[in-house]
Amino acid sequence: MTTVLLKIESGATQSMPPEGFSSWLAFWEAQRGRRATECEAFGCDREVTEAGRVIKSGKEDGVYILPLCDRCSSQANTRIFKAWDKDLVMLNTDLEAVI
């Protein structure tokens, strides 16, 4: 399995999830077909509170959704963290999942 270095996208807290979803977390769960229970940032085992919009550090080739705890999701551009690449849901420019 491949890991990636990520950071929270600037301004992500103001973005709304796609139509038909109450939150980014609900969107991620629908795309992955499973419930998120634990923060996906390596080294964190806190309970998931939301799904954050993240970008790959150094690449910034797209925006992805990843389940995170409140502590990890509040660190926009201040911390680079690692997660499994397979857990990312990539968004296209229309805010739809690219699977």
N, C-alpha and C positions, 0 to 999 in steps of 0.2 A: 504494500500500500504506500501511496505517496503522500507526503505532508507538504504544506504550503505555509509561507509566512504571510500574515494578513494584518490589516489595520482597519479600523472603523472608517467608513466613508464620511467625509465632511458634510454636514448638513443633513445627514441621514434621518435624524429624528423628526424632521418636518415632512418627510415623504409619506404618502399614504399607500397602503397596500392596493393591489389590483382590485377592480370591482368584483364583488361577490365574496370577498374575504374580510373578516373583521380585524385581522392583524397580519403582520408579516410572519408571525409564528404559525398561524393557521394556514397561510399560504405555503410555507416550507413543509409542514406536515402533510398537506395535500399532495405536494409534488413528490415527496419521498415515500409516502404511503406508510408512515410510521409516526408514532408520538415521540416528541422530544421531551426528555426528562432531565438531562444533565447538560450543563454548559459544555459546548464543544471546544472551547479553548483548552489547549493542553495545560495541565497543572491545576486546573480548576474543577472542582467537583460540586460546585454549588448548583442549586436548582435553576432550571431555565425559567426566565421571566418574560423573555421576548426573543424575537429573531432580529439580529442586526444586519444592516447593509454593510458589507465589507468589500475591500479591494485587496488584490494581491500586492504585497509590498515590493516595490521595485519594478513591477510589471504594469500595474494599473490598466490592464487590458479589458476590464469589464467590472460589473458590479454583481455581487453574489449575496445570497441570503444564508445566514448561519444562526442556529439557536445559541443564545448567550444568556448569562445571568446579568442582573442589573449592574453589578460592579464592572464586569468586562465590557458591557455595551456602552458604558458611560465614559470610556477612555478614548474618545475620538482623537485620532492623530497623535496621541501621546504615548502609545504603546504598540509595539509590534508583537503579535502572538502567533503561535503555531496551531494548526488544525489539520484534520484529514481532508484531502482534496475531494474524496468521495462524498463528503457531507455537505459540500457547497451546492447551492442551486443558483445557476447563473441566470441573470436577467438580460433580456434584449432591450433595445431602446424603447419599446412599448410596455415595459415592465411586465413582460410575460416570461415564464420559465423557458429556459433552453435546456432540454434534456437529451 
